[in-house]
């Protein structure tokens, strides 16, 4: 018996609107119609690609080749062609077929958040336990202290006329888009924004 292989959709984040929602949903861009690789797919291959995107979302990024064959190969004739189509989609650059089981969507982001979590800062002449009980989260405590610093990404989404738009805001807590040009806000920027908001 051969080892299980896994399907990974290339550029998956590009097709995501809300990354931490359940159920996950995907968005398709009209520019895909002008992509030479996509136009080179047969009708059944492009239909299978859409099916793979939905299965990939449903499985939270952990899609085995076996499951794809079972779900997409509804008839015996389809089941025989699924493997050929997977190879074609891999060659066209839409998917990768890998030997290692990938991490689920949220797990990788959680590890990133843990890594970015700031070191705790203690205030002079203060009892941390007592202070923690009295002060609500995400409030400015003075002396430059900001609780839950790692939750501020500097990105906030606002509703435009046709879609949501990401804007730079030191108090933003939304996950920024892949091509986000701004760094995370510093503790001083967050404290200043909190003071301005509360004034």
C-alpha positions in Angstrom: 0.0 0.0 0.0 1.4 3.4 -0.9 1.7 6.4 1.4 -1.1 9.0 1.5 -0.4 12.1 -0.5 -1.9 15.5 0.3 -3.2 18.3 -1.9 -2.2 21.9 -1.1 -3.9 24.8 -3.0 -1.3 27.3 -4.1 -1.9 31.0 -3.1 -4.8 29.9 -0.9 -4.7 33.2 1.2 -5.4 35.1 -2.0 -8.8 33.4 -2.3 -9.8 34.0 1.3 -11.9 36.9 2.5 -12.3 36.1 6.2 -9.5 33.8 7.3 -10.8 32.6 10.7 -14.4 32.0 10.0 -16.3 28.8 9.9 -17.6 27.9 7.4 -14.7 29.1 5.3 -15.7 30.5 1.9 -13.6 31.4 -1.1 -13.7 34.2 -3.6 -13.0 34.0 -7.3 -11.5 36.8 -9.2 -12.6 37.6 -12.8 -9.0 38.0 -13.8 -8.8 34.2 -13.5 -10.7 34.1 -16.9 -7.7 35.8 -18.5 -5.1 33.6 -16.9 -3.4 31.5 -19.6 -3.0 28.5 -17.3 -6.6 28.6 -16.3 -7.8 29.0 -20.0 -5.7 26.0 -20.9 -7.7 23.7 -18.5 -10.5 21.6 -20.0 -14.1 22.1 -18.8 -13.8 19.1 -16.5 -10.4 20.2 -15.1 -11.7 23.7 -14.3 -14.8 22.1 -12.6 -12.6 19.8 -10.6 -10.4 22.8 -9.6 -13.5 24.5 -8.2 -14.4 21.3 -6.4 -10.9 21.0 -4.9 -11.1 24.6 -3.7 -14.3 23.8 -1.8 -13.0 20.5 -0.4 -9.8 22.3 0.7 -11.8 25.0 2.5 -14.1 22.3 4.1 -11.1 20.3 5.3 -9.3 23.4 6.7 -6.3 22.8 4.4 -5.8 19.2 5.2 -7.1 17.5 2.0 -5.9 14.0 1.1 -5.7 12.8 -2.4 -7.9 9.8 -1.4 -10.7 12.1 -0.1 -10.5 14.2 -3.3 -10.9 11.1 -5.4 -13.8 9.8 -3.3 -15.6 13.2 -3.3 -15.0 14.3 -6.9 -15.0 10.9 -8.7 -18.7 10.3 -8.5 -18.9 7.7 -11.3 -16.4 5.0 -12.2 -15.3 7.0 -15.3 -14.8 10.1 -13.2 -12.8 8.2 -10.7 -10.3 7.1 -13.4 -9.8 10.6 -14.6 -9.4 12.3 -11.2 -5.7 11.2 -11.0 -5.0 12.6 -14.5 -6.7 15.9 -13.7 -4.8 16.2 -10.4 -1.6 15.9 -12.3 -2.7 18.5 -14.9 -3.7 20.9 -12.2 -0.4 20.4 -10.4 1.5 21.0 -13.7 -0.6 24.1 -14.4 0.4 25.5 -11.0 -3.0 25.5 -9.2 -2.2 22.8 -6.7 0.8 20.9 -5.2 0.7 17.2 -4.4 2.9 16.7 -1.3 4.0 13.7 0.8 3.8 15.5 4.2 0.5 16.2 5.9 0.0 20.0 6.1 -1.1 21.9 9.2 -4.7 23.0 9.5 -5.4 26.6 8.7 -5.8 28.0 12.2 -2.9 26.1 13.7 -0.2 27.9 11.8 -1.6 31.3 12.7 -1.8 30.3 16.4 1.9 29.4 16.4 2.6 32.8 14.7 0.7 34.6 17.4 2.5 32.7 20.2 5.8 33.7 18.6 4.8 37.4 18.3 3.5 37.6 21.9 5.4 40.3 23.8 7.3 39.8 27.0 5.4 40.8 30.1 6.2 44.3 31.4 5.9 45.0 35.1 5.2 48.4 36.5 7.2 49.7 39.4 5.6 49.6 42.9 2.6 47.7 41.6 1.0 44.4 42.5 0.4 42.6 39.2 -2.3 40.3 40.4 -4.4 43.0 42.0 -3.9 45.3 39.1 -4.9 42.6 36.6 -8.2 42.2 38.4 -9.0 45.9 38.4 -8.1 46.8 34.9 -10.1 45.6 31.9 -8.2 44.1 29.0 -6.9 46.3 26.1 -6.8 49.5 28.3 -4.0 51.9 28.6 -2.7 51.7 32.2 -0.4 54.7 32.0 3.4 54.6 32.0 3.2 53.2 28.4 1.6 49.9 29.4 -0.8 48.4 26.9 -2.5 45.1 27.8 -2.8 42.4 25.0 -0.3 44.2 22.8 -0.1 41.2 20.4 -3.7 41.6 19.4 -3.1 44.9 17.6 -2.2 44.3 14.0 -2.5 47.9 12.7 -5.2 46.8 10.2 -8.9 47.6 10.3 -11.5 46.8 7.7 -14.1 49.4 6.6 -17.0 48.8 4.3 -16.7 50.5 1.0 -19.2 50.8 -1.8 -18.5 47.3 -3.2 -16.3 45.4 -0.6 -14.4 45.7 2.6 -11.1 47.7 2.4 -8.2 47.4 4.8 -7.0 50.7 6.4 -4.1 51.4 8.6 -5.1 52.0 12.2 -2.8 51.4 15.2 -5.8 50.0 17.1 -6.8 47.6 14.3 -7.0 44.0 15.3 -8.0 42.4 11.9 -5.5 40.1 10.1 -3.9 42.2 7.4 -3.9 41.2 3.7 -0.8 39.4 2.3 0.5 42.6 0.6 0.0 44.8 3.6 2.8 47.5 3.5 2.6 48.6 7.2 4.5 47.0 10.1 2.8 46.1 13.3 2.2 49.2 15.5 4.6 49.8 18.3 3.6 49.9 22.0 4.0 53.7 21.9 1.8 54.1 18.9 -0.9 51.9 20.5 -0.7 53.8 23.8 -1.0 57.1 22.0 -4.0 56.0 19.9 -5.7 54.6 23.1 -5.2 58.0 24.8 -6.5 59.9 21.9 -9.6 57.6 21.6 -10.3 57.9 25.4 -9.8 61.7 25.5 
